[in-house]
Amino acid sequence: MTIIGSIEIILILAVLSVFSIIICRFIKMPLALALILTGFIFSLFIVQLDIDTGIRAYNFKDLIFFIFLPVLIFEAAYNINQKILLQQIRPILMLAIFGLIISTIITAFSVYHAIGYGFSIIAALLTGALLSATDPMAVTNQLKALSAPDDLNTLIEGESLFNDATAIVLFSILVTLALNNTDAVPFSDAVIDFTLVFSGGIVTGVICGYIANLLTQLIQEFLASAFLSILIAYGSFYIAEHLLHVSGVMSVLSAAIITAHYHKKSLQ
């Protein structure tokens, strides 16, 4: 795809986003749902309009993981209420880690016995990990519109952030097991791998967040700080995933929280 073609796709997506916002104003529909419906309807006409988006099966994962996911996670973690997050970190982690693992096992068990012969345990666990990850965007938007307590909003948003990270780490480990053609899941090895990938992402993100804070103090310019935010979002993800092979989502999440903490502290 040419540069002009890429710009055209970006402009079309921007127009569709604005159109979705207008729809929300008139029919009181949640923005997330409006974006999904608009994108689905537009996708029906892509072939007829002979539009080449440049998206292929081999680059779809990289597009989601390295273009959209880091900035979405960073924005959500940056704007979350950190004071309430720390107060509720225990129930958030319980729901996001143990709750998701339990949900994955129950879903996998149900799928495995419902489908029966020919469906492996690993495939069932992969299905469970995919279905157990939740995205409460529409719920949180409605809670904000109804002026719900900040504690409830932060609990749901925080659980969603850590839930996504847990699901991605768990799914990645299960994919590795599946590619190794093993049908027996070594529980102890899986626990160790999960802990290392999850905690390694947190450590990487914290270090990146502190480095970003030092650079911000040296530069002390608004535009440069905005650029550093983008850099830390993509940089922390890349370092964690590609160089250290730990959780990129947890790295971005931790880096965003550290960056937001020092940025808001400097504004006081």
C-alpha positions as CSV (number, residue, x, y, z in Angstrom):
1,M,0.0,0.0,0.0
2,T,1.2,3.5,-0.9
3,I,1.6,6.4,1.5
4,I,-1.4,8.1,-0.2
5,G,-3.4,5.0,0.3
6,S,-2.6,4.8,4.0
7,I,-3.6,8.5,4.4
8,E,-6.9,7.8,2.6
9,I,-7.7,4.9,5.0
10,I,-6.8,7.1,8.0
11,L,-9.1,9.9,6.8
12,I,-12.0,7.4,6.1
13,L,-11.6,6.0,9.7
14,A,-11.6,9.5,11.1
15,V,-14.8,10.3,9.2
16,L,-16.5,7.1,10.4
17,S,-15.5,8.0,14.0
18,V,-17.0,11.5,13.7
19,F,-20.1,9.9,12.1
20,S,-20.4,7.5,15.1
21,I,-20.2,10.3,17.6
22,I,-23.0,12.2,15.8
23,I,-25.1,9.0,15.9
24,C,-24.5,8.8,19.6
25,R,-25.8,12.3,20.1
26,F,-29.1,11.7,18.3
27,I,-30.1,8.1,19.4
28,K,-28.3,8.0,22.8
29,M,-26.3,4.9,21.8
30,P,-23.0,4.0,23.7
31,L,-20.0,5.2,21.6
32,A,-18.3,1.8,21.7
33,L,-21.4,0.2,20.2
34,A,-21.8,2.9,17.6
35,L,-18.2,2.4,16.5
36,I,-18.6,-1.3,16.2
37,L,-21.8,-1.0,14.1
38,T,-20.4,1.7,11.9
39,G,-17.2,-0.3,11.3
40,F,-19.2,-3.5,10.6
41,I,-21.5,-1.7,8.1
42,F,-18.6,-0.1,6.3
43,S,-16.8,-3.4,6.1
44,L,-19.6,-4.7,4.0
45,F,-18.9,-2.2,1.3
46,I,-15.1,-2.4,1.3
47,V,-15.0,-5.1,-1.5
48,Q,-17.6,-3.4,-3.6
49,L,-15.8,0.0,-3.3
50,D,-12.5,-1.8,-4.3
51,I,-10.7,-0.4,-1.2
52,D,-7.5,-2.0,-0.1
53,T,-6.9,-1.5,3.6
54,G,-3.5,-3.2,3.5
55,I,-4.7,-5.6,6.3
56,R,-3.8,-9.2,5.8
57,A,-3.9,-12.3,7.9
58,Y,-0.1,-12.2,8.4
59,N,0.0,-8.5,9.7
60,F,-3.3,-8.3,11.6
61,K,-1.8,-9.4,14.9
62,D,1.1,-6.9,14.6
63,L,-1.4,-4.1,13.7
64,I,-3.5,-4.8,16.8
65,F,-0.6,-5.5,19.2
66,F,1.9,-2.9,18.2
67,I,-0.3,0.0,16.8
68,F,-3.6,0.1,18.7
69,L,-3.1,-1.8,21.9
70,P,-0.2,0.2,23.5
71,V,-1.8,3.6,23.1
72,L,-5.2,2.4,24.3
73,I,-3.8,0.7,27.4
74,F,-1.6,3.7,28.1
75,E,-4.5,6.2,27.8
76,A,-6.8,4.1,30.1
77,A,-4.1,3.6,32.7
78,Y,-2.9,7.2,32.6
79,N,-6.4,8.6,33.3
80,I,-7.5,6.2,36.0
81,N,-7.9,7.4,39.5
82,Q,-4.7,6.2,41.1
83,K,-5.7,6.9,44.7
84,I,-8.8,4.7,44.5
85,L,-6.9,2.2,42.4
86,L,-4.3,1.7,45.2
87,Q,-7.1,1.4,47.7
88,Q,-8.9,-1.3,45.7
89,I,-5.8,-3.0,44.2
90,R,-6.5,-6.3,46.2
91,P,-10.0,-7.0,44.8
92,I,-9.0,-5.8,41.4
93,L,-6.1,-8.2,41.2
94,M,-8.2,-11.0,42.7
95,L,-10.9,-10.5,40.0
96,A,-8.5,-9.9,37.1
97,I,-6.0,-12.7,37.8
98,F,-7.7,-15.5,39.8
99,G,-11.2,-14.6,38.5
100,L,-10.1,-14.8,34.9
101,I,-8.1,-18.0,35.4
102,I,-11.1,-19.7,37.1
103,S,-13.4,-18.4,34.4
104,T,-11.0,-19.8,31.7
105,I,-10.9,-23.2,33.3
106,I,-14.7,-23.4,33.7
107,T,-15.3,-22.2,30.1
108,A,-12.6,-24.6,28.8
109,F,-14.2,-27.5,30.7
110,S,-17.6,-26.7,29.3
111,V,-16.4,-26.3,25.8
112,Y,-14.2,-29.5,25.9
113,H,-17.1,-31.7,27.1
114,A,-19.6,-30.0,24.8
115,I,-17.6,-30.5,21.6
116,G,-16.2,-33.9,22.6
117,Y,-14.0,-36.0,20.4
118,G,-11.2,-34.3,18.4
119,F,-11.1,-31.1,20.5
120,S,-7.9,-31.0,22.6
121,I,-7.5,-29.6,26.1
122,I,-5.2,-26.9,24.9
123,A,-7.7,-25.8,22.3
124,A,-10.4,-25.7,25.0
125,L,-8.2,-23.6,27.3
126,L,-7.4,-21.2,24.4
127,T,-11.1,-20.8,23.8
128,G,-11.7,-20.2,27.5
129,A,-9.0,-17.5,27.6
130,L,-10.5,-15.7,24.6
131,L,-14.1,-15.8,26.0
132,S,-13.2,-14.9,29.5
133,A,-11.6,-11.5,28.7
134,T,-14.1,-8.8,29.3
135,D,-14.3,-5.2,27.9
136,P,-16.7,-3.1,30.0
137,M,-16.2,0.1,28.0
138,A,-19.9,0.6,27.4
139,V,-20.7,-0.2,31.1
140,T,-18.1,2.4,32.4
141,N,-19.4,5.0,30.0
142,Q,-22.9,4.5,31.3
143,L,-21.8,4.6,34.9
144,K,-20.0,8.0,34.2
145,A,-23.2,9.3,32.5
146,L,-25.2,8.3,35.5
147,S,-22.7,9.9,37.9
148,A,-21.9,6.6,39.6
149,P,-19.5,6.6,42.6
150,D,-15.8,6.9,41.6
151,D,-15.0,3.8,43.6
152,L,-17.3,1.7,41.4
153,N,-15.9,3.2,38.2
154,T,-12.3,2.7,39.2
155,L,-13.0,-0.9,40.3
156,I,-14.5,-1.8,36.9
157,E,-11.9,0.1,34.9
158,G,-9.0,-1.3,37.0
159,E,-10.2,-4.8,36.7
160,S,-10.7,-4.4,33.0
161,L,-7.1,-3.2,32.5
162,F,-5.5,-6.0,34.6
163,N,-8.0,-8.5,33.1
164,D,-6.8,-7.7,29.6
165,A,-3.2,-8.1,30.6
166,T,-3.9,-11.4,32.4
167,A,-5.8,-12.7,29.4
168,I,-3.1,-11.9,26.9
169,V,-0.3,-13.4,29.0
170,L,-2.4,-16.5,29.6
171,F,-3.3,-16.8,25.9
172,S,0.3,-16.4,24.8
173,I,1.5,-19.1,27.2
174,L,-1.3,-21.5,25.9
175,V,-0.4,-20.7,22.3
176,T,3.2,-21.7,23.0
177,L,2.1,-24.9,24.6
178,A,-0.2,-25.6,21.6
179,L,2.6,-24.9,19.1
180,N,4.8,-27.4,21.0
181,N,2.2,-30.0,20.3
182,T,1.7,-30.9,23.9
183,D,-1.8,-31.9,25.2
184,A,-0.8,-32.3,28.8
185,V,-0.4,-28.9,30.5
186,P,2.5,-28.9,33.0
187,F,0.8,-26.9,35.8
188,S,4.0,-25.9,37.7
189,D,5.8,-24.7,34.5
190,A,2.7,-22.8,33.4
191,V,2.4,-21.0,36.8
192,I,6.1,-20.1,36.7
193,D,5.9,-18.8,33.1
194,F,2.8,-16.8,33.9
195,T,4.4,-15.3,37.0
196,L,7.6,-14.4,35.2
197,V,5.9,-12.9,32.2
198,F,3.4,-10.9,34.3
199,S,5.8,-9.6,36.9
200,G,8.5,-9.0,34.3
201,G,6.2,-6.7,32.4
202,I,5.4,-4.7,35.6
203,V,9.1,-4.3,36.4
204,T,9.9,-3.2,32.8
205,G,7.1,-0.7,32.8
206,V,8.1,0.8,36.2
207,I,11.7,1.3,34.9
208,C,10.4,2.9,31.7
209,G,8.1,5.1,33.7
210,Y,10.9,6.4,35.9
211,I,13.1,7.0,32.8
212,A,10.3,9.0,31.2
213,N,9.9,11.1,34.3
214,L,13.6,11.9,34.3
215,L,13.5,12.9,30.7
216,T,10.4,15.1,31.3
217,Q,12.1,16.9,34.1
218,L,15.1,17.6,31.8
219,I,13.1,18.9,28.9
220,Q,10.2,20.6,30.7
221,E,8.2,21.5,27.5
222,F,4.6,20.6,26.9
223,L,5.0,19.3,23.3
224,A,8.1,17.3,24.3
225,S,6.2,15.8,27.2
226,A,3.3,14.8,24.9
227,F,5.9,13.2,22.5
228,L,7.5,11.3,25.5
229,S,4.0,10.0,26.4
230,I,3.7,8.5,23.0
231,L,7.2,7.2,23.1
232,I,6.8,5.5,26.5
233,A,3.6,3.9,25.4
234,Y,5.1,2.2,22.3
235,G,8.6,1.9,23.7
236,S,7.7,0.1,26.9
237,F,5.6,-2.3,24.9
238,Y,8.3,-3.0,22.4
239,I,11.0,-3.5,24.9
240,A,8.9,-5.9,27.0
241,E,7.5,-7.9,24.1
242,H,10.5,-8.0,21.7
243,L,13.6,-7.6,23.8
244,L,12.7,-9.1,27.2
245,H,9.8,-11.4,26.2
246,V,7.6,-10.4,29.1
247,S,4.1,-8.9,29.1
248,G,4.0,-5.8,27.0
249,V,0.5,-4.9,28.2
250,M,1.6,-5.0,31.9
251,S,4.7,-2.9,30.9
252,V,2.6,-0.2,29.3
253,L,0.1,-0.3,32.1
254,S,2.8,0.2,34.8
255,A,4.6,2.8,32.8
256,A,1.4,4.8,32.3
257,I,0.6,4.8,36.0
258,I,4.2,5.9,37.0
259,T,4.2,8.6,34.3
260,A,0.7,9.9,35.3
261,H,1.7,9.9,39.0
262,Y,4.8,12.2,38.5
263,H,3.1,14.3,35.9
264,K,0.1,15.1,38.1
265,K,2.4,15.6,41.0
266,S,4.4,18.2,39.1
267,L,1.2,20.1,38.3
268,Q,0.3,20.5,41.9
